[in-house]
Amino acid sequence: MSRDALNNSNNAADLPTIEFDSPGRFSMQSSSLAPSARALSVVIPRLQERTLQRFSCAADAQAHVLTLLLQANRNACLFSPDLEPWLYSNVNIQRACSQFLLAHPRNQLRILVRDSGRAVRQGHQLLALARRLTSKLHIRKLNPEYPSEDCAFLVVDSCSLLLRPKTDEQTGYALYNDPGKARLRQSQFDQAWDHSLSDPDLRSFLL
């Protein structure tokens, strides 16, 4: 077996099967990774339009985030207190983001954080990805003088949404096809982005 084939085999082995129970049960099965994009191949669930999928634990939240990112076609926006390592700093999320960002030249991921200190100090999978994809993954700091809701959310393609109303809890819900609610959060994100600041800690880390 060639060195490249062996590396691809090892990468694929890193991806576990993810299962969780929601109103309907589905599973994500890993497959081989494309060498260029380190791509994930999974079984994407067919969910009813506007069906609200509630979650109350980290594993379910991670599964919903992964599914949303794997269905992204244009843009994703993450509004987060501290990049939430328990939710976003894992190899599956990093690879899903990488696949999405490399799928098309115009695809972008924007992230707004209140505090990046812990992510920088402890290391974070998305920060590592941002160092490689500087033109596609942008991270900025929320302006402390700009009023913003104390929540966390992910908006994908202005159509799908994952929301955690309380940042100190792991509960929330996902909407896979609700443009109305998704666009409201997208507008909230865009306004906060327009007033956001460059983070010196992040800038020095990403250089």
Secondary structure, DSSP 8 states (H G I E B T S, - for coil): --HHHHHHHHHHHT---EEEESSSEEEE------TTTT----------TT-EEEE-SHHHHHHHHHHHHHT-SSEEEEEESS--HHHH-SHHHHHHHHHHHHHSTT-EEEEEES--HHHHHH--HHHHHHHH-TTTEEEEE--TTS---S-EEEEETTTEEEEESSTTSS-EEEESS-HHHHHHHHHHHHHHHHT-B--HHHHHHH-
